[in-house]
């Protein structure tokens, strides 16, 4: 299951893509660049959330293994 950071990051990526496309279509360079920045921020947040989730899964498996001993 995706973490809160992964979901929020994906939302920022999608919003950024929309802004970039609208900026391209309207000739609004500022909006286009803002969209690109939002996409990068969203990707970083999503990847951070993914890494955090994976780390928590490893920790949980370790705890379960210690309980079974």
Secondary structure in CASP SS format (residue, H / E / C, confidence):
PFRMAT SS
TARGET T0000
AUTHOR 0000-0000-0000
METHOD secondary structure of the structure
MODEL  1
X C 1.00
X C 1.00
X C 1.00
X H 1.00
X H 1.00
X H 1.00
X H 1.00
X H 1.00
X H 1.00
X H 1.00
X H 1.00
X H 1.00
X H 1.00
X H 1.00
X H 1.00
X H 1.00
X H 1.00
X H 1.00
X H 1.00
X H 1.00
X H 1.00
X H 1.00
X H 1.00
X H 1.00
X H 1.00
X H 1.00
X C 1.00
X C 1.00
X H 1.00
X H 1.00
X H 1.00
X H 1.00
X H 1.00
X H 1.00
X H 1.00
X H 1.00
X H 1.00
X H 1.00
X H 1.00
X H 1.00
X H 1.00
X H 1.00
X H 1.00
X H 1.00
X H 1.00
X H 1.00
X H 1.00
X H 1.00
X H 1.00
X H 1.00
X H 1.00
X H 1.00
X H 1.00
X H 1.00
X H 1.00
X H 1.00
X H 1.00
X H 1.00
X H 1.00
X H 1.00
X H 1.00
X H 1.00
X H 1.00
X H 1.00
X H 1.00
X H 1.00
X H 1.00
X C 1.00
X C 1.00
END
